[in-house]
């Protein structure tokens, strides 16, 4: 296994950083063990949740062979981790594009194999990140610790050194996966692990457009969603403070555009026309609120709901609220806002009901508040994708959803690196600026309600963006990955 923690894109790391990386790996080894001699057998099975719609098959790890075999000609590994909802959502976009293009997406969640050292290491870091997200509600912690870590800490080349060393412990999950199957990773760890394991064709689909060394997986082809991130990544800008670093090789970095599901991209014209028609005909404006797993911004969503209650009662607004797989968030909202109960319809753990609602809403009328909760993670994440088509405005923090082709209202970020999602969206005209407090958020809600030009203008910009390929990133990532074998 090649050491990738001491030299990154030709840039030699300080000995202190290399020692720190080795200590980090040793700490995880001591805590979780080292299964590099394990012989995990990949078993391909049907995914009952998103398999029928996206063609996804699961890759499970067992002690013996079983399930289907891999299609080494048309197969594509989608390497991901469950860390919040974002990386799962990007993975679904890649799987959707692969399925549309005639390939078979194999789902490998490196945080889904509890018997492995890989999953134990990832889960420990995920728990730490989730704790930081929740603590970020404290303005002092956010200012002094959380935002600097997310903005400059993850940016440092030395941070990548430790990640690369830790990823050596993750490589065994790929041990018996055919090495010629291309891998698209939607988080850097599955990409790093794949490279360490000897996978031959790896694409590292970078989610963020704030250039950070956190996302480097040397040996893979890195893709980005935005032109404004290209140069920052290419020259490793600011990743060793003021030091001028050796650049990434040009063949290691490719602009693709936004990673968007085929089902959303192919229906952009229809869905934007429906939004403009609803606005022109005085129909209730549909706001989709999607609350992440950490629930770090529940108070903002509560304020939005309270502000919209009069408009909901007057049939001027409709709410979709997806709490994912966290029913406690819905219960807390209802406890804080008792008026919700009389206006709410619950779509809880009944997937076919959710699918039918989303389909009917494309052409029918919807009033009141509709709450969505699904215990299964695939359904919890994909629910937002289904609802997006019939929604008018997506209310979200500026993370992975910042790139989706729907008018967006951005609430306060969780981590300073996310602010660039809102900046990019505002620049291409399909979203607002980041509203960093509740008064500015409800001001923007009122603008959407009362000024048709805001929604209509965003819809027009989405159509323009589609015409120049901005939302074609998922297709291009898949084509790039499959083309590497040539």
N, C-alpha and C positions, 0 to 999 in steps of 0.2 A: 504493500500500500504506500503510495507516494506521499511524502510529507508536504502539505500545502499551507502550513501555518507559519513558515519562516520567510518565504518569498511569495509575494502576491503580484501577479502581472509584472514581474521583473523588479519589484520594489522590495528590498531586503528589510525585514522588520527588526526593530531593536531586540537585543538579547533578552531584555527585561520582559518584552511582550511575548516572546517565544516561551520563556520560562513560565509566565503566567498562564499561557494557553495549556502547557503541559500539566500544570497544577490543576487547572479546571477539569481536564479530562480525568486526571487521577482521582479527583474528588468524586466525580460521578461514578467512576469505576468502583471506588470503595463503597459507595452508597447503594449502587444498583447492580453491581457485578459486570462481567464482561462475557458476552455470549458469542464472541467471534468464532468459536469452534462449533457453535450450534448448526444444525442442518435443517433449517426451516424449509418446509415444502410448500410452494405456492399452489393454492387450490382456487381455480376460477369458478365462481358461482353467480347465479342470477342476482341482480339487485332488484328487489320487489318494489322499490319506491320510485326511483327515477330510471330504472331499466326500461320499462315500457315506452317512456317518452323520449329518453336521451340515449337509449342503446347501451347504457352503462352495465358493465359486469364487475363484480367485486373480486379483489384478490385477497383471499384469506391465507393465513400462514398456519400450517398444521405440522404434525410430526411425520405424517405419511402423505403420499401422493393421493389425489382425489379430485373430484370436480371435472370441469372441462380442461382441455389443453389450451395453450395460447395460440392465437392466430399470428404467426410470426411475419406474415405478409401484410395484413391489414390491421394488426393490433397496435395500440398506442397506450402506454402507461401514463395515467394522470396521477402524478405524485403530489400528495398534499398533506396537510395536517389540520385537525380541528383546533383552531385557535380563534375563538370568536366565530363569526359567520363569514368573514371576508374571504378567506382562502378557499373555503368550500364553495362559495358563490362563483369565484373565478374558475375553479375547477369545473363547475357545472357548465360555464360558458365554453370552456375548451372542449368538454365532452359533447356538448350540443353541436359545436362546429364540426368536430370529428365525425359524429354520427351523420350529420347532413352531407359530409363529403365522402361518405361511404366507408369509414373506418370504424373499428371497434374500440371504444374507450374502456380501459381497464383501471378501475378505481383502487389506488393504493393510498390509504390513510395511515401515515407513519405514526399517528397518535392513536391508532386503533388496534394495536397488537399488544395487549397488556402483559403477555408473557415475555416480551422482549426488553432488552436494555434500551433500545431505541425509544420505545413508547414511554418508558419510565423517565428517561432524560427529558423528552419533550413535554410530558405532563407536568414535571416539576417546574420547568420554565414557563409553561402556560399558566400555571397557578400563580406564579410570581407576577406575570404580566397582568393577569386579571385583578390581582390585589392592587397593583399600581393604578389600574384604570379606575377602580372604585375609590381609592384614596385621592385620586386627582380631583375629586369634588372639593377637597380642601384647598383653598387658593394658595396657601403658603406652601404646602407639599407640591402643588402643581407648578408653582413658579420656581421653587428652589431645586426640585428633584425631578419631577416627572417630565416636564417640557425639555429641560436640558438633556436628560438621558435620551429621549425620543428624537431630539433634533441634532445634537452634537455627539452624544455618546455613541449612538448607533452609526454615526457617520464615519467614525474613525477606522482607519485601516487595521489598527491593532485589535479592534473588536472582532473583525473578520478572522483574525488569527485564532482567537479562542473558539469561535464557532466552527472553524475548519477542523480543529483538533477534536472538539466534542463530536462532530459529525462522523468521525472514524468509528464511534460506538454505534452509529446508526446503520452502517453499511451492511451488516449481516442480513437485514430483511430482504435485500436484493440478491442474495447469494445464488439462489437457484432460479432466478428470473432470467429467461433467455437474453443474452447480452445484446443481441441485434435489434430488439424491440425498442423503438424510440421512446424517450421519456419526456413529458412536459411537466415540469414542477411548478406549482403555484405558490410555493414558499421556498426559500433558499435551502433549508435543511434537506428536503427530499432531493434537491439537485446535488448538493454536496455529497450526500450519502450515495447517490447513484454513481457519481464520478469515482468516489473511493471504492465502490464495489465493482468497478470496471464496466459499467454500462457504456456502450459505445456512442450513443447518439442522445445527447441530453440538451433540452432547451429549458432555460431558467426564466420563466415569465415573471418579471419584476412587477409587483403591484403598485409601488409608490413612485411618484414623480419628483420627490425630493431626493437627490442622489446621496445614497448612503452605502458605505462599504459592507454594511450588514447584508446586502443583497448579492454580494459577489460569490460566485461558484466557479472559480477558474477551471477551465476544461469543458464548460458548457457554453452554449450560445445564449447570451442574455438578450431578452426583448424588453422594450419599453413602450408605454402607451402614448407618450407625449413628446413632441419635438423639443420642448423647452428643457427636458431632462437629458437629452442626448449628450450635449457637450459636458455637462457636469459629471456624468458617468464616464464619458470617454477619457477625460483628463484627470479623473479621480479628484475632482475639485474639493479642496478643503479637508481631505481625508487624512492629512497629516499636518493640520493647521496651515501655516504659510509655505510649507515645503512644496516645491514643484516635483511632482511624482511622474514616473513613467506612465504613459497612457495605456489604456486597454488596446489590444490589437483591434483593428477595425472590423475584422471578421467575427469578433466576440460580442459585438453589440449591434442590434438591429431594431429600428423603429417599425412597429407594426400597426399602431392604432389601438383603440380601446378593445378590451376583451369582453365581448358581448355575445349572448346566446343567439343562435340562429333564429329562434322563435320570436325574439324581440326585434332583431335587426330587419328581418324580412317583412315585418308588419309595421314598420315606422310610419309609412305614408297613411295607412288606414287608421292607425291609432291617433296620430296627430290631427287628422281630419275630424275624427270623432270628438277629440278634446275641444277643438275650435267650434264645432257644431253645438256641443253642450253649452259652451259659454255664450254663443250667439243666441241660443234658444232659452236662456235663463234657467237652465237646469242647475241643480245643486252642484257646487264645485267639490270634486272628490279629492280629499287629502289622504295620502297613504303615509302612516307613521310606522316606521320599522325600528324596533328597539333591540339593540344588541344584547348578547348574553350577559355582559357585566352589568347591564342596567344602570350604567353610570350617569345617564342623563334623564332619569325618570322624572325629575322635578321639572325639566323643560317641557316634556311631553304633557305632564299634568297641567302646566300653565297654558299650553296650546289648547288642550281639550276644554278647559274652563272658559277660555276666551271664545272658542267656537260654539259653545253650547247654545247661545241665542240664535246664531245662524243655522244651526242644525235643527232647532225647533221650528224655525221659519222656512225650512226646506231650501235654504240658500247654500248650505254646505253639507257634505257627507264625509264620514270618517271611516277609513280602514285602519285598524290597529293590529299589527302583527307583533306579538311578544315572543315569537319563536318557540323555543322549548322551555320557557320560563313563565309558567302560569302564575307564579307568585307576583310577577310584575303586574299582570292584569288585576289580580286580587287587591294589590296595594293601590292601584289607580282607582278601582271602584270604591275602596274604603275611604279614600281621600275625596272622591267626587261622587257622592251618593246619587246625584241626578243622572249619572251615566246609565244606571240600571234600567230605568224606564225607557231609555232610547236605544238600548244595545241588543244586538243579536249575536249570540256566541256560536262560533264555528270551531268547536274544540275536538281535536283528535278524531275528526271524521273527514278523511282526505277526499273522498268522493264528493262530499258536500262542498268542500273548499273548491275543488275543480269545477263543479257545476256552477257555483256562485260566480267564479271568475269568468266562465264562459258566458253565462247569462248577462253579466254586467257589461259585456262588450257592446251589446245592443239594447239592453233594457234599462229601466230606471232603477236607481238605488237611493234610498234615504236612510237617515239615522246613523247609528254607530255600529260597525261590524268588527267584532274582536276575533282574532285568529290565534290559536295555540295548537301546536302539535308536538307530542313527546318525541317523535322520531326526528333526528337531526336533519335528514334529507328533506322531509316534508316541511320542517320548520324554516329552513333556508329557502327552499324553492317556492314556498307560499308567496313570498314577496315578488318573485319573478312572475308568477301567475297574475297577481293583483296589479302589477305595474302597468300592464297593457290597458286596463280600463280605468286607471287612476289619472287624475289631471295633474296633481303636484305630488312629488315624493319629498317628504320631510325627513332629512337624514343628516348625520354628521358627515363631513367631507372625506370619507374613506373610500372603499372600493366602489360604493354606489355613486360616487361623484362622476363616474365615467359612463353611466347608463343613459340611454336616449329617451329621457322623460324630463319635463320641466322640474327643477329641483329647488327646494328651499333648504339652505344649509344652516343647521344649528351649530352650536359650539363644538369644536373639535375635542378629541380625546388624544392628546399627543400633538406637539407642534408640527411634526412632519406632515400631518393631515391637512394643514391649512393650504398646501399647494394644490390639493384636489379642488378646493373651492375657487382658488385663483384661476386655475386652468379652465374650469367650467364657466366661470364668468367671462373669461376671455373668448371662448368659442360660443358664448351666448345661450347655453342650455341650462344655466343655473344662476342662483343669486350669489352675492357676496356671502361670506361667513357671518352669520348673526351671532355675536359672541355673548349676548345677554338676552334675557327674556323680553325686555321692552322692544328691542330691535327685531326680535323674532315675530312678535305679534304685530308689529308695524308691517312687516313683510306679508304676513297672513292677510291683513286688511288690503294691502295693495293688490294681491292676487284676487281677492274677492271683488274688489270695486273697480279695477282698471283692466279691461279686456286686453289692452295692448301688451301687458306683461306676459300673460300666458300665450297669446297668439304669436308674439315676437319670438318667444323661446321655441315654439313649435316650428316656426319658419326657419329658425337657425338650425334646429335638429335636422330638418330636411336638407338644408345646405350642407351640413356636416356629413350626412350620409352620402351625398352626391360626390364628395371628394374622398370617401373611404375612411373617415375618422373612426367609424364604429366597426370596421372590418378586422380588427386585431385578432380575434379568436381564430378566424379562418386562416389568417396569415401565419399565426403561430403553428397551427396544425400542419399547414403546407410546408413550413420551414422544417419542422421536426421530421416529417416523413421524407422530405427531400434530402436530409443529411446523408442518407444511405447511398445516395448517388455520387 
